[in-house]
Amino acid sequence: MKNFYFNKLIQIQENKITVLKKGSLLLIRGPLGSSLLELPKTICFKKYKCYYRLFGLIVEKNLVLTYYKLLLNRIRGVDLGFSELLTINGVGWRVSLKDSNILVFSLGYSHVIEYTLKNCVEVIFYDKQRFKIFGVDLEIVQQTVIDLCKLRVFNVYKGKGVCKYSQVYTLKISSKSKA
């Protein structure tokens, strides 16, 4: 049973993206930057003509598939990047940029909220209530979006809060309006 291997092939455009292996680390470089991925010792990585091969024992199929998806995400990140559009719903609620990496939110509280962005994340403003989070690493972009949405959770009765632009909410009818 140990002689059976499970493998996945990855095709990469050689003129845009390079993948270097140093021990158990993979360094992926592309037009938007570089990213690191550490592979476990049980997973092997080799380069063939125009393909890269990620393989391991058949009993570790799930681990190979997990690192296959992580590697694909890192490759897509250094090539195209990841972005998420956020909106702020509420009268007088807005966001602005202080310095180069501090977001200042006015969300109806008695104070302003400052959120410090990580170095690998960029913000693109469309207006005072719509902005895009952009970055090379999918995990960091998703965590930043989650943190920003938690600053003012979307209220399903009033329709106010910080939320993803693509997310659809249906407003509920309050019990006060029924009487």
Secondary structure, 3 states (H helix, E strand, C coil): CCCCEEEEEEECCCCCCEEEEECCEEEEEECCEEEEEECCCCCEEEECCCEEEEEEEHHHHHHHHHHHHHHHHHHHHHHCCEEEEEEEECCCCEEEEECCCEEEEECCCCCCEEEECCCCEEEEECCCCEEEEEECCHHHHHHHHHHHHHHCCCECCCCEEEEECCCCCCCCCCCCCCC
